[in-house]
Amino acid sequence: MTDQQGLEVKEKKSKRKRKKRVFATKRDKVLYEVKSWTIIILAVWIIRSMIFCNYIIPTGSMENTMMTGTFVVGNQIQYGAQTPHKIAIPFTQIGFTIPHVKLPAIKKPQTGDIVIFEYPQDRMYDYVKRCIGTPGSTIEVRDKQVYVNGVIFEDPPEANINYNDIRSKTYTNPNLWPSGHGNRDQYPPLYIPKKGDIINLDTANPEYAYNILSLEKQKVSYQFGNWYINGERHRTYKVRQDYYFMMGDNRDNSLDSRYWGMVPYKYIKGKPTAVQFLLWDKTWKKVLVISGMALLLFYAFFWDYIKDRKRKKEDEVSSGKK
């Protein structure tokens, strides 16, 4: 290769390296960067919402299986990926839900699985509990021992259960669901409905029936023992989806399905993965996100400027030598 050919190759490589998008004004460059990063952020948000979900255990309801402050990454593909269903201000629960689609699941939650799900009374919040009752099963608690379809449900190895403090069968906790349904340690049999079940509204517990009807977005009213759905009198109702009964491993100190009712399948989000670690507070997360955003903005608006300045200096130096 001659010296002339060598110079031509170097010039081609230099042109290839220096080839970049040219903007007429600084405003055009800023708009281009904003659009580019907006698309990237939206893509990441959609993928994250469909495949992964994260959760920080805020209370001791799952101790000692999951301690307060544990950061959990959930696999949403396991129980059915879903398109984004809510938009909220970061680090807050201020926002709103949007229509979404839930894709077919690889498998559905089984008795004993730990599940991440949307809190039925406020879908802006996510909860983590253990699935006790699956669609079509009957759950019961006797002297703090859980039974599923009449068979003892073995206590999880790390569960926090004090069998030396058991409430009497004569005591009724008015805060339980359905109202008057025993207490935390003596919970009479409760059937968990499955899709296609027919509920007799004349004989069903009103709170039990209302829980199902409201979760299925029916316009319902209960007057003088009669049920009206979408303005019409009904004596029976066909269940439209599967339901689950969730409980915390810290059985004496857990606000779960015993207090606020069942969880419909469409509220199930994911299964916790092995990616879990303990955090003492959420400060690290805010710092990490803010730092990441600052780096992205720096790269978007200043990195090219720094490279241009450096290139100009190199050109000046090289031209000075010539």
Backbone bond lengths (Angstrom), bond angles and torsions (degrees), N, CA, C in turn:
res aa  C-N    CA-C-N  psi(-1)  N-CA   C-N-CA  omega(-1)  CA-C   N-CA-C  phi
1 M - - - 1.469 - - 1.526 109.98 -
2 T 1.340 118.49 128.43 1.459 122.98 -179.03 1.521 110.41 -76.97
3 D 1.363 114.70 168.29 1.472 119.21 178.26 1.523 110.90 -62.73
4 Q 1.357 115.77 -37.71 1.469 120.46 -179.83 1.534 111.39 -63.12
5 Q 1.341 115.31 -43.72 1.472 119.83 179.06 1.528 110.71 -64.56
6 G 1.337 115.28 -39.35 1.463 119.60 178.92 1.521 111.49 -61.68
7 L 1.342 116.96 -40.94 1.463 120.83 178.16 1.524 111.70 -65.27
8 E 1.335 116.45 -38.86 1.461 120.50 178.95 1.530 111.42 -63.43
9 V 1.345 115.98 -42.11 1.473 120.32 178.52 1.522 110.48 -62.65
10 K 1.336 116.91 -42.66 1.453 120.86 -179.96 1.519 111.41 -64.05
11 E 1.364 115.93 -40.30 1.451 119.99 179.10 1.531 111.55 -64.27
12 K 1.356 116.41 -40.90 1.468 120.55 178.37 1.528 110.96 -62.62
13 K 1.339 116.36 -43.93 1.466 120.55 179.68 1.516 110.46 -64.19
14 S 1.354 115.53 -40.23 1.452 119.93 179.92 1.520 111.00 -64.19
15 K 1.343 117.02 -42.58 1.456 120.88 178.44 1.521 111.37 -63.85
16 R 1.372 115.05 -39.44 1.462 119.67 -179.61 1.529 110.80 -63.76
17 K 1.330 115.32 -40.35 1.460 119.64 -179.03 1.525 111.33 -69.62
18 R 1.333 116.11 -36.94 1.458 120.41 -174.49 1.527 113.05 -85.67
19 K 1.302 117.05 -6.13 1.459 120.20 -178.94 1.522 109.29 -67.19
20 K 1.313 117.91 123.18 1.459 121.87 -177.56 1.522 109.47 -151.52
21 R 1.321 115.25 164.98 1.456 120.09 179.57 1.519 109.65 -69.55
22 V 1.314 116.09 134.65 1.464 122.07 -179.97 1.529 108.97 -106.00
23 F 1.332 115.91 132.40 1.458 121.66 -179.52 1.517 109.80 -113.40
24 A 1.317 115.81 140.25 1.469 120.51 -178.46 1.521 111.29 -68.02
25 T 1.344 115.81 -40.03 1.463 120.33 -179.67 1.528 109.28 -135.50
26 K 1.320 114.40 165.44 1.468 119.70 177.37 1.524 110.57 -64.53
27 R 1.344 115.75 -33.61 1.471 120.59 178.63 1.520 110.79 -60.98
28 D 1.337 117.67 -41.45 1.468 121.03 178.11 1.514 111.25 -61.62
29 K 1.339 115.81 -39.91 1.471 119.91 179.89 1.532 110.71 -64.39
30 V 1.355 115.64 -44.25 1.467 120.03 179.71 1.523 110.46 -62.44
31 L 1.334 117.28 -44.77 1.469 120.55 179.28 1.521 111.63 -61.92
32 Y 1.314 116.36 -40.51 1.469 120.76 178.96 1.525 110.84 -62.59
33 E 1.344 116.54 -45.05 1.469 120.44 -179.86 1.528 110.92 -65.02
34 V 1.335 116.28 -42.18 1.473 120.24 179.81 1.523 110.61 -62.12
35 K 1.342 117.49 -44.71 1.467 120.87 178.90 1.525 111.24 -62.65
36 S 1.344 116.04 -42.84 1.466 120.26 -178.55 1.514 111.23 -61.71
37 W 1.345 116.20 -48.30 1.465 119.23 -177.99 1.519 111.63 -71.25
38 T 1.321 117.53 -30.15 1.468 120.06 176.32 1.525 110.42 -62.93
39 I 1.335 116.57 -43.73 1.467 120.73 178.52 1.529 110.68 -63.12
40 I 1.337 116.65 -42.94 1.471 120.98 -179.97 1.526 110.26 -63.07
41 I 1.345 116.66 -46.40 1.465 120.87 -178.66 1.530 110.65 -63.34
42 L 1.345 117.17 -42.04 1.471 120.30 178.67 1.526 110.89 -63.46
43 A 1.338 116.68 -41.31 1.468 120.30 179.43 1.515 110.83 -63.11
44 V 1.349 116.38 -44.82 1.471 120.37 178.64 1.523 110.32 -63.04
45 W 1.336 117.26 -41.75 1.465 121.54 -179.47 1.523 111.17 -61.97
46 I 1.339 116.56 -43.46 1.467 120.09 -179.24 1.526 110.65 -66.54
47 I 1.340 116.55 -45.51 1.472 119.79 179.98 1.519 110.70 -63.16
48 R 1.328 115.55 -44.16 1.463 119.88 -179.89 1.527 111.12 -62.87
49 S 1.338 116.75 -40.30 1.462 120.73 -179.06 1.519 111.96 -69.24
50 M 1.328 118.01 -29.66 1.457 121.28 -176.65 1.527 113.21 -88.64
51 I 1.328 117.15 -31.06 1.465 119.87 -171.86 1.523 112.78 -108.12
52 F 1.339 116.17 -42.72 1.463 119.50 -176.35 1.517 110.28 -123.03
53 C 1.318 115.48 154.05 1.453 121.44 169.28 1.525 107.04 -140.60
54 N 1.311 116.30 147.67 1.461 119.33 179.66 1.524 109.75 -122.34
55 Y 1.299 115.44 156.16 1.458 120.30 -173.95 1.519 108.65 -155.65
56 I 1.325 116.29 141.49 1.462 121.82 174.93 1.521 107.43 -114.24
57 I 1.333 116.80 121.54 1.467 121.76 -178.33 1.532 108.62 -63.13
58 P 1.353 118.21 112.97 1.469 119.62 -175.12 1.529 114.51 -88.88
59 T 1.333 117.27 -18.68 1.471 120.89 -175.49 1.529 109.90 -133.16
60 G 1.318 114.72 179.22 1.463 120.26 -178.75 1.517 113.51 -93.06
61 S 1.332 118.99 19.54 1.465 121.04 -174.66 1.527 113.60 -66.75
62 M 1.357 118.31 -20.13 1.468 120.90 179.39 1.529 112.54 -108.72
63 E 1.321 117.84 10.43 1.471 119.74 178.06 1.528 109.77 -67.57
64 N 1.315 117.73 144.19 1.452 127.71 4.15 1.536 112.48 -98.36
65 T 1.334 116.44 13.84 1.462 120.38 178.96 1.523 110.59 -68.77
66 M 1.322 116.06 -45.77 1.464 122.70 176.64 1.518 107.72 -132.89
67 M 1.318 115.54 119.24 1.454 119.86 -176.32 1.527 110.77 -82.63
68 T 1.330 115.55 157.31 1.461 121.23 176.54 1.529 110.06 -56.07
69 G 1.335 115.78 131.25 1.461 119.95 -179.95 1.512 114.19 94.09
70 T 1.337 118.06 -0.37 1.467 120.46 178.96 1.530 110.13 -71.69
71 F 1.330 116.24 129.84 1.463 121.93 176.41 1.525 108.19 -90.84
72 V 1.332 116.30 125.91 1.465 121.57 -174.67 1.522 109.61 -122.27
73 V 1.331 116.33 134.24 1.462 122.10 172.50 1.524 107.63 -104.54
74 G 1.323 116.53 126.53 1.462 120.89 -177.46 1.517 112.81 -105.58
75 N 1.324 115.64 145.57 1.459 123.10 176.42 1.528 108.10 -95.68
76 Q 1.342 116.86 110.97 1.462 120.08 -177.39 1.520 112.99 -84.79
77 I 1.318 117.74 -17.80 1.463 120.16 -179.45 1.524 109.99 -67.32
78 Q 1.334 116.34 -33.44 1.465 121.40 -177.19 1.521 112.05 -54.26
79 Y 1.346 116.54 -49.32 1.465 120.96 -176.85 1.527 112.87 -103.06
80 G 1.333 116.92 12.36 1.456 120.61 178.22 1.516 112.36 107.83
81 A 1.331 116.46 105.87 1.465 120.33 178.08 1.521 109.52 -63.74
82 Q 1.321 115.76 152.87 1.456 119.46 179.38 1.524 109.94 -139.33
83 T 1.318 115.18 150.75 1.456 119.72 176.18 1.533 108.09 -69.74
84 P 1.346 118.07 160.49 1.471 120.04 -179.77 1.523 111.43 -52.06
85 H 1.337 115.82 134.54 1.457 119.63 -175.38 1.524 113.20 -117.96
86 K 1.339 117.49 -5.89 1.460 118.32 178.15 1.519 110.27 -151.03
87 I 1.312 115.07 152.70 1.464 122.71 176.63 1.519 106.72 -124.24
88 A 1.337 115.70 124.36 1.462 119.54 -176.25 1.517 110.52 -140.23
89 I 1.330 115.85 156.70 1.460 121.44 174.49 1.526 107.59 -69.39
90 P 1.342 119.50 131.26 1.467 121.37 -178.77 1.525 112.22 -51.83
91 F 1.344 114.85 139.31 1.465 124.36 177.29 1.529 113.25 68.71
92 T 1.329 117.45 13.00 1.461 121.04 176.89 1.525 108.59 -135.69
93 Q 1.333 115.44 171.06 1.458 121.08 173.95 1.522 110.43 -105.05
94 I 1.351 116.20 18.23 1.460 121.06 179.80 1.525 108.72 -84.59
95 G 1.306 116.18 117.14 1.450 119.42 -178.38 1.516 111.07 172.47
96 F 1.306 116.70 -156.02 1.462 120.62 -178.65 1.526 108.88 -155.20
97 T 1.326 115.00 157.55 1.459 120.99 178.83 1.528 109.37 -89.73
98 I 1.331 115.39 155.05 1.464 121.22 178.87 1.532 108.42 -130.73
99 P 1.333 118.07 156.38 1.475 120.05 177.82 1.528 110.24 -57.95
100 H 1.328 115.72 141.04 1.458 118.99 -178.92 1.517 110.41 -146.44
101 V 1.321 114.95 168.37 1.463 121.63 -179.16 1.523 108.74 -121.39
102 K 1.335 117.07 132.80 1.461 121.82 176.53 1.515 108.79 -102.30
103 L 1.331 116.15 124.71 1.458 121.32 -177.82 1.522 110.87 -82.64
104 P 1.338 118.61 162.45 1.468 121.17 179.68 1.534 111.74 -57.54
105 A 1.318 115.71 143.89 1.467 121.56 -177.77 1.521 111.15 -91.47
106 I 1.330 115.36 152.77 1.464 120.55 171.39 1.525 108.56 -68.57
107 K 1.321 116.09 -41.93 1.465 122.83 174.83 1.516 107.59 -154.93
108 K 1.318 116.03 159.67 1.456 120.71 178.20 1.531 109.47 -100.92
109 P 1.342 116.79 158.67 1.468 119.44 -178.29 1.521 112.36 -55.47
110 Q 1.330 114.88 139.75 1.460 121.62 178.44 1.532 109.20 -112.95
111 T 1.312 116.59 160.86 1.459 120.70 177.31 1.528 109.81 -57.32
112 G 1.326 115.78 126.10 1.461 121.12 -179.44 1.516 113.98 102.19
113 D 1.340 118.31 -15.40 1.461 121.24 179.11 1.527 110.77 -71.03
114 I 1.327 115.81 143.34 1.462 120.37 170.06 1.524 106.99 -88.79
115 V 1.333 116.28 131.65 1.460 121.00 -170.17 1.530 110.67 -130.59
116 I 1.341 115.17 140.11 1.471 121.56 169.95 1.522 106.69 -97.70
117 F 1.329 117.18 129.47 1.462 120.42 -176.74 1.521 110.32 -148.68
118 E 1.318 115.10 164.68 1.459 120.90 176.90 1.530 109.08 -81.10
119 Y 1.315 115.12 134.74 1.458 120.83 178.55 1.530 108.89 -64.07
120 P 1.321 119.14 118.90 1.471 121.05 -173.19 1.529 114.63 -57.98
121 Q 1.326 117.88 -30.21 1.458 119.67 -177.30 1.527 113.19 -84.93
122 D 1.330 116.89 -13.06 1.464 121.26 175.61 1.523 107.99 -160.18
123 R 1.310 116.90 100.21 1.462 121.63 -171.61 1.524 113.47 -70.45
124 M 1.312 118.09 -5.32 1.462 119.88 175.99 1.529 110.67 -73.34
125 Y 1.335 117.40 -14.70 1.463 122.23 -179.48 1.526 110.12 -106.11
126 D 1.322 116.34 143.21 1.460 122.58 173.59 1.530 109.03 -108.10
127 Y 1.334 116.20 142.07 1.465 122.34 177.94 1.523 109.60 -120.92
128 V 1.323 115.49 158.32 1.459 122.02 171.57 1.523 108.06 -126.20
129 K 1.327 117.15 121.30 1.462 122.61 178.12 1.523 108.64 -144.00
130 R 1.311 115.63 175.57 1.463 121.12 175.78 1.525 109.60 -97.04
131 C 1.321 116.00 132.88 1.463 120.99 178.42 1.529 108.95 -74.79
132 I 1.320 116.25 121.32 1.466 121.37 179.30 1.523 110.46 -106.29
133 G 1.331 115.97 -49.22 1.459 119.96 -178.48 1.515 112.07 -109.10
134 T 1.322 117.26 127.64 1.465 122.96 177.50 1.530 109.18 -103.87
135 P 1.330 118.83 166.23 1.462 121.03 -177.94 1.530 112.98 -53.91
136 G 1.322 115.79 128.34 1.459 120.82 178.22 1.515 114.32 89.30
137 S 1.321 118.41 0.38 1.465 121.17 -179.61 1.525 110.77 -100.52
138 T 1.329 115.31 166.07 1.466 121.62 177.69 1.522 108.07 -121.97
139 I 1.324 116.58 126.16 1.470 120.01 -179.41 1.532 109.70 -110.08
140 E 1.321 114.89 153.82 1.455 121.20 -179.37 1.532 108.31 -155.51
141 V 1.330 116.34 149.84 1.467 121.18 174.63 1.524 108.17 -124.84
142 R 1.339 115.66 122.37 1.470 121.36 176.99 1.515 108.53 -123.57
143 D 1.325 115.89 120.36 1.467 121.01 -179.49 1.524 110.81 50.56
144 K 1.319 114.93 42.76 1.469 123.77 176.81 1.528 113.50 76.58
145 Q 1.329 119.44 -8.78 1.462 122.61 178.00 1.531 109.07 -87.65
146 V 1.330 116.52 130.22 1.466 121.75 -177.82 1.527 110.26 -87.61
147 Y 1.338 115.39 137.95 1.460 121.71 175.81 1.531 108.49 -123.55
148 V 1.320 116.07 137.48 1.459 122.39 175.97 1.520 107.64 -121.68
149 N 1.330 116.22 116.80 1.473 121.81 -175.46 1.522 111.69 54.93
150 G 1.337 115.63 37.61 1.464 121.26 177.35 1.504 115.27 81.02
151 V 1.337 118.09 -1.34 1.473 122.22 -179.25 1.527 108.92 -107.80
152 I 1.328 116.22 138.60 1.469 120.60 -179.32 1.525 110.79 -61.36
153 F 1.325 115.41 131.30 1.452 121.48 173.00 1.524 107.14 -92.16
154 E 1.319 116.20 114.63 1.467 120.85 -176.15 1.528 110.41 -62.36
155 D 1.320 115.94 132.69 1.462 120.09 179.44 1.517 110.42 -62.79
156 P 1.338 118.07 136.36 1.468 121.01 176.18 1.531 110.06 -57.21
157 P 1.325 117.97 145.95 1.475 121.53 -175.20 1.522 114.29 -54.67
158 E 1.344 117.12 -38.16 1.461 120.32 -176.04 1.529 113.17 -100.07
159 A 1.328 117.36 8.76 1.464 120.36 -176.64 1.527 111.04 -63.81
160 N 1.323 115.10 148.34 1.467 121.83 179.94 1.527 108.14 -104.86
161 I 1.318 116.54 94.23 1.470 122.05 -175.50 1.516 109.06 -130.09
162 N 1.303 117.12 122.63 1.464 122.56 -178.82 1.523 109.72 -101.92
163 Y 1.323 115.68 99.91 1.464 120.16 -179.11 1.527 112.55 -79.45
164 N 1.320 117.01 -0.63 1.472 120.11 176.62 1.522 112.00 -88.55
165 D 1.319 116.19 -4.82 1.464 120.50 179.75 1.526 108.20 -129.83
166 I 1.333 115.85 90.68 1.465 121.39 -176.53 1.526 110.06 -117.36
167 R 1.329 115.73 128.00 1.467 120.71 178.26 1.532 110.51 -70.57
168 S 1.314 114.96 148.05 1.468 121.32 -178.88 1.525 111.33 -73.38
169 K 1.326 116.51 153.08 1.466 121.81 177.43 1.523 111.78 -66.05
170 T 1.326 116.43 -21.97 1.471 120.08 -178.36 1.530 112.39 -80.32
171 Y 1.345 115.95 -14.20 1.464 119.23 -178.82 1.524 110.22 -87.88
172 T 1.329 115.76 131.71 1.472 121.64 178.32 1.523 109.37 -118.39
173 N 1.329 115.09 125.82 1.459 120.74 179.11 1.526 109.19 -91.53
174 P 1.328 118.17 115.13 1.477 120.14 -177.34 1.530 112.98 -68.48
175 N 1.334 117.55 -14.94 1.466 120.53 -177.71 1.528 113.08 -86.41
176 L 1.340 116.61 -6.52 1.461 119.07 -179.85 1.525 110.65 -76.64
177 W 1.342 113.91 160.46 1.467 120.41 176.01 1.526 108.44 -112.77
178 P 1.347 118.28 136.89 1.464 126.36 -15.84 1.530 111.02 -62.83
179 S 1.285 117.68 156.21 1.456 121.85 -176.77 1.525 111.41 -53.50
180 G 1.341 114.77 130.63 1.461 119.98 179.27 1.514 114.62 82.41
181 H 1.359 117.12 8.67 1.464 120.98 -177.49 1.533 110.39 -86.86
182 G 1.349 115.29 66.80 1.460 120.59 175.90 1.526 112.76 71.42
183 N 1.334 115.75 -143.78 1.457 121.52 178.16 1.524 109.16 -143.31
184 R 1.315 117.81 -175.19 1.471 120.29 -172.54 1.527 112.66 -62.54
185 D 1.359 116.48 -28.25 1.473 120.58 -176.10 1.523 112.88 -100.92
186 Q 1.316 116.38 -15.96 1.471 122.11 -179.36 1.536 107.16 -130.62
187 Y 1.326 115.24 87.43 1.469 120.53 -174.76 1.521 107.98 -112.31
188 P 1.341 118.42 107.22 1.472 121.57 -176.88 1.529 112.33 -58.28
189 P 1.339 116.38 161.78 1.474 120.30 -178.11 1.522 112.78 -53.20
190 L 1.342 115.28 136.59 1.463 121.51 179.16 1.522 108.40 -136.57
191 Y 1.324 116.25 126.31 1.463 121.35 -179.48 1.530 109.85 -84.81
192 I 1.341 116.26 134.33 1.465 122.07 177.96 1.526 107.67 -99.80
193 P 1.326 117.94 113.33 1.471 120.38 -172.94 1.528 113.47 -70.80
194 K 1.319 113.76 152.08 1.472 120.81 175.33 1.524 108.58 -118.49
195 K 1.319 115.40 163.96 1.461 121.21 -179.72 1.531 110.22 -58.20
196 G 1.328 116.41 129.80 1.464 121.09 179.58 1.507 114.05 98.74
197 D 1.341 118.65 -13.90 1.467 121.27 177.81 1.532 110.33 -62.45
198 I 1.329 116.02 146.51 1.456 121.97 175.39 1.525 108.43 -105.30
199 I 1.326 117.02 119.85 1.460 121.86 179.79 1.526 109.43 -98.52
200 N 1.330 115.50 129.57 1.465 120.79 175.45 1.525 107.61 -83.33
201 L 1.327 116.81 103.45 1.452 121.08 -175.45 1.528 112.66 -68.39
202 D 1.337 117.53 -22.53 1.464 120.08 -179.79 1.524 111.77 -71.66
203 T 1.336 117.11 -29.49 1.471 120.35 -176.10 1.535 113.05 -109.02
204 A 1.321 117.68 -16.25 1.468 120.39 -177.08 1.530 110.88 -71.31
205 N 1.323 115.95 149.60 1.458 121.04 173.92 1.536 108.08 -58.48
206 P 1.331 119.22 128.57 1.476 121.05 -176.60 1.526 113.57 -55.87
207 E 1.336 117.88 -40.14 1.469 119.98 179.73 1.526 111.35 -68.67
208 Y 1.307 116.23 -36.28 1.470 121.57 177.59 1.531 109.73 -63.41
209 A 1.336 115.51 -47.32 1.461 119.89 -179.26 1.525 111.17 -66.44
210 Y 1.332 116.27 -42.11 1.455 119.71 -178.12 1.532 111.10 -64.97
211 N 1.332 117.35 -36.04 1.465 121.31 178.42 1.527 110.37 -58.15
212 I 1.319 116.92 -44.44 1.464 121.29 -179.69 1.518 111.35 -69.67
213 L 1.321 116.29 -47.02 1.463 120.68 -176.98 1.536 111.54 -63.45
214 S 1.317 117.18 -40.37 1.464 120.16 -178.70 1.525 110.96 -70.32
215 L 1.343 117.87 -37.37 1.458 120.77 178.67 1.527 111.66 -69.76
216 E 1.318 116.35 -19.73 1.461 119.80 176.92 1.526 111.33 -98.34
217 K 1.345 114.70 16.66 1.467 122.72 171.00 1.524 113.09 59.23
218 Q 1.326 116.35 37.60 1.454 120.09 176.53 1.531 109.67 -91.14
219 K 1.323 116.51 144.59 1.458 120.65 173.03 1.521 107.13 -83.44
220 V 1.322 115.32 106.21 1.459 119.20 -168.83 1.530 111.02 -126.34
221 S 1.321 115.20 147.13 1.465 121.41 173.04 1.526 108.46 -142.92
222 Y 1.327 115.15 149.41 1.473 121.48 -177.97 1.522 107.66 -123.69
223 Q 1.344 116.30 112.36 1.455 120.56 -175.03 1.525 110.51 -130.94
224 F 1.337 114.81 119.73 1.471 121.74 176.43 1.528 112.09 51.63
225 G 1.346 116.20 42.56 1.455 120.49 177.07 1.510 114.51 82.88
226 N 1.314 117.78 2.62 1.463 121.68 -179.49 1.535 110.33 -112.42
227 W 1.336 116.03 140.19 1.456 122.19 179.34 1.521 110.28 -100.26
228 Y 1.351 115.36 133.90 1.453 121.53 176.71 1.533 107.87 -122.02
229 I 1.331 115.29 119.02 1.456 121.38 179.89 1.520 108.35 -112.92
230 N 1.315 115.25 119.90 1.471 121.47 -176.27 1.530 111.18 53.53
231 G 1.333 114.48 37.21 1.465 120.75 175.63 1.512 115.43 86.82
232 E 1.335 118.72 -4.46 1.467 121.52 -178.34 1.532 111.04 -112.22
233 R 1.319 115.92 143.15 1.476 122.02 179.01 1.516 109.85 -70.38
234 H 1.353 117.26 130.55 1.466 122.22 179.23 1.526 109.72 -131.76
235 R 1.322 114.52 141.69 1.477 120.22 176.14 1.523 110.76 -107.78
236 T 1.332 117.06 -19.44 1.459 121.61 176.96 1.527 108.79 -135.42
237 Y 1.332 114.41 164.31 1.468 119.31 178.44 1.527 109.23 -147.86
238 K 1.333 115.69 135.21 1.454 121.37 178.94 1.531 109.58 -94.73
239 V 1.325 116.75 120.00 1.467 122.39 -176.67 1.529 109.99 -67.82
240 R 1.324 116.54 135.72 1.463 121.57 -173.78 1.527 114.20 -98.76
241 Q 1.338 118.25 -10.92 1.459 119.62 -178.91 1.525 110.50 -152.34
242 D 1.326 115.51 167.93 1.464 121.39 178.55 1.525 110.87 -80.55
243 Y 1.348 114.94 153.05 1.464 120.65 179.97 1.530 110.35 -129.19
244 Y 1.348 114.38 157.32 1.466 121.50 -178.15 1.526 109.57 -134.69
245 F 1.335 114.45 153.10 1.470 121.36 178.95 1.522 107.29 -115.90
246 M 1.351 117.09 121.31 1.466 122.59 -174.70 1.533 111.02 -110.69
247 M 1.338 115.58 143.82 1.460 121.17 175.74 1.529 109.76 -140.13
248 G 1.338 114.94 151.13 1.458 120.25 176.46 1.518 110.97 -86.29
249 D 1.347 116.80 152.28 1.468 120.46 178.93 1.525 111.89 -71.54
250 N 1.322 117.45 -24.25 1.462 121.45 173.78 1.527 106.61 -87.84
251 R 1.305 115.25 76.04 1.459 122.37 -163.19 1.528 114.70 -60.12
252 D 1.331 117.53 -28.78 1.462 120.48 -179.22 1.524 112.36 -82.05
253 N 1.330 117.28 -16.43 1.463 121.12 -174.54 1.529 110.22 -133.74
254 S 1.312 115.55 54.80 1.464 120.31 -178.84 1.519 110.16 -138.72
255 L 1.340 115.24 121.69 1.460 120.31 171.85 1.522 107.23 -86.94
256 D 1.310 116.17 104.96 1.465 121.12 -173.46 1.512 110.61 -135.19
257 S 1.332 117.23 -155.41 1.466 120.57 -175.85 1.529 112.55 -59.96
258 R 1.322 117.33 -21.79 1.456 119.79 176.65 1.531 111.46 -64.56
259 Y 1.344 116.19 -21.26 1.462 120.60 -175.50 1.525 113.97 -110.53
260 W 1.339 117.82 -30.71 1.468 118.17 -176.44 1.528 114.36 -126.32
261 G 1.309 119.26 3.23 1.459 119.94 171.85 1.515 115.03 104.06
262 M 1.323 115.40 -168.17 1.464 122.19 -172.12 1.532 111.96 -87.21
263 V 1.344 113.90 166.81 1.468 121.11 179.91 1.526 108.60 -115.60
264 P 1.333 118.67 120.75 1.470 120.28 177.84 1.521 110.76 -73.10
265 Y 1.320 116.46 154.17 1.472 121.12 -176.47 1.523 112.48 -57.58
266 K 1.344 117.58 -36.58 1.463 119.07 -176.46 1.525 112.32 -68.42
267 Y 1.342 117.87 -12.23 1.468 121.00 177.10 1.535 111.93 -90.75
268 I 1.324 116.89 -7.76 1.469 120.36 179.01 1.527 108.95 -72.07
269 K 1.335 117.64 128.93 1.462 120.90 -175.77 1.524 113.18 -105.12
270 G 1.324 117.30 -50.20 1.459 117.20 -174.78 1.510 113.79 -170.74
271 K 1.323 113.36 176.91 1.466 122.16 179.08 1.528 108.40 -112.15
272 P 1.329 118.25 126.62 1.464 119.42 179.47 1.521 111.81 -57.66
273 T 1.331 116.00 137.32 1.462 121.64 177.08 1.523 109.74 -92.54
274 A 1.327 115.33 -176.02 1.464 120.19 177.98 1.525 111.73 -74.94
275 V 1.354 116.60 -7.24 1.467 120.33 179.38 1.522 108.24 -79.65
276 Q 1.319 116.18 92.79 1.454 122.82 -179.93 1.523 108.76 -142.94
277 F 1.317 116.15 136.37 1.455 119.00 173.41 1.518 108.92 -152.82
278 L 1.317 114.95 155.24 1.455 121.42 -171.96 1.518 111.20 -85.52
279 L 1.318 115.27 131.97 1.467 122.08 175.23 1.528 107.78 -120.47
280 W 1.297 115.69 143.86 1.463 118.16 178.87 1.512 112.31 -88.69
281 D 1.318 116.49 -23.11 1.462 120.23 174.22 1.522 108.54 -160.22
282 K 1.322 116.48 -179.20 1.466 121.18 -175.65 1.530 112.69 -95.75
283 T 1.345 117.12 4.20 1.461 120.03 -175.84 1.519 111.95 -58.28
284 W 1.347 116.57 -42.20 1.463 120.90 -177.63 1.520 110.74 -57.71
285 K 1.352 116.13 -37.92 1.459 120.10 -176.20 1.531 110.39 -67.04
286 K 1.335 116.06 -43.01 1.454 119.72 179.15 1.525 110.60 -63.46
287 V 1.337 115.96 -44.23 1.465 120.26 179.90 1.521 110.55 -61.70
288 L 1.340 116.46 -42.61 1.464 120.99 -178.64 1.531 111.37 -63.39
289 V 1.330 116.61 -46.39 1.458 120.45 -178.20 1.529 111.14 -66.60
290 I 1.335 116.48 -45.13 1.461 119.98 -179.96 1.523 110.87 -63.34
291 S 1.340 116.89 -40.61 1.469 120.76 178.38 1.525 110.15 -63.88
292 G 1.333 116.26 -42.61 1.464 120.01 179.05 1.517 112.06 -62.45
293 M 1.340 116.61 -41.98 1.465 120.21 178.81 1.523 110.96 -65.55
294 A 1.346 116.10 -38.52 1.464 119.68 178.59 1.529 110.94 -63.54
295 L 1.335 116.49 -40.83 1.464 120.19 178.72 1.528 111.49 -64.71
296 L 1.329 115.69 -40.64 1.463 119.35 178.71 1.529 111.36 -63.41
297 L 1.330 116.40 -43.42 1.456 119.88 178.57 1.527 111.47 -64.66
298 F 1.339 115.60 -39.66 1.464 119.96 177.92 1.524 110.39 -60.94
299 Y 1.342 114.74 -45.66 1.466 118.92 179.59 1.520 111.17 -63.87
300 A 1.332 116.49 -41.15 1.469 120.32 -174.83 1.524 112.53 -67.44
301 F 1.331 116.50 -37.73 1.464 118.75 -170.29 1.533 115.33 -110.68
302 F 1.325 117.87 -20.66 1.461 118.80 -173.87 1.523 114.83 -118.70
303 W 1.334 117.62 -22.50 1.453 120.05 -174.75 1.532 111.74 -63.47
304 D 1.342 115.06 -45.27 1.468 118.47 178.55 1.528 111.19 -62.44
305 Y 1.345 115.61 -37.89 1.467 120.03 179.62 1.525 110.45 -63.01
306 I 1.330 117.52 -43.33 1.466 122.14 179.42 1.519 110.30 -64.13
307 K 1.337 116.83 -42.50 1.467 119.96 179.49 1.520 110.97 -64.50
308 D 1.353 117.01 -39.63 1.470 120.02 178.73 1.525 110.95 -63.26
309 R 1.326 116.78 -43.34 1.454 120.64 178.56 1.519 111.46 -60.49
310 K 1.338 115.66 -43.43 1.458 120.97 179.97 1.528 110.73 -63.97
311 R 1.356 115.50 -41.89 1.457 120.37 -179.28 1.535 111.22 -64.31
312 K 1.346 115.65 -40.59 1.457 119.55 179.24 1.524 111.98 -62.82
313 K 1.352 114.77 -40.68 1.464 118.72 178.29 1.521 111.35 -63.80
314 E 1.356 115.24 -41.64 1.468 118.96 178.89 1.530 110.66 -63.35
315 D 1.369 116.50 -39.64 1.459 120.13 179.22 1.531 111.06 -65.66
316 E 1.353 114.43 -39.19 1.462 117.95 178.66 1.522 111.68 -64.80
317 V 1.347 115.29 -41.24 1.454 119.69 179.23 1.523 111.04 -63.37
318 S 1.355 114.94 -45.95 1.473 119.38 -178.66 1.512 111.78 -65.65
319 S 1.357 118.03 -38.18 1.446 120.23 179.34 1.523 111.42 -70.92
320 G 1.353 116.38 -30.80 1.454 120.42 177.47 1.515 111.69 -66.88
321 K 1.343 115.16 -37.91 1.463 119.40 179.33 1.523 110.94 -65.55
322 K 1.355 115.56 -35.16 1.460 119.06 -179.12 1.530 110.36 -69.31
